């Protein structure tokens, strides 16, 4: 049995390393901002998800976050106390709790996304324009195939 890896497997390993390194760099910078605003990654991911939705039920939030409803409630409690989201009752069923992001929460998500976008732009500026264009073409292709699943 040969110990040499096929070129595709080597490329996959390099891509995995690139993604892990990039993710680490971006998350370290994001972490500094989240600490400043006193929220966790899980809370930020929930805020980001809710920012693109009108409102969700606690059950939907728990499902999306991969948490129990009790754990999701804890996330929402903290964000609500900080003024980033609010709860209401559904008009058709008062037992159903609906959660939506406040304008303060939308501002936070927008600011942090802008900072991440700036980091990516800076990284792309350090790359040749041909390589950056090739990367974006590959990204769009992969994004389309992932979205179709």
HELIX and SHEET records of a PDB file:
HELIX    1   1 UNK A    7  UNK A   37  1                                  31    
HELIX    2   2 UNK A   41  UNK A   51  1                                  11    
HELIX    3   3 UNK A   58  UNK A   65  1                                   8    
HELIX    4   4 UNK A   69  UNK A   81  1                                  13    
HELIX    5   5 UNK A  103  UNK A  125  1                                  23    
HELIX    6   6 UNK A  129  UNK A  147  1                                  19    
SHEET    1   A 3 UNK A  56  UNK A  57  0                                        
SHEET    2   A 3 UNK A  97  UNK A 101 -1                                        
SHEET    3   A 3 UNK A  85  UNK A  89 -1                                        
END                                                                             
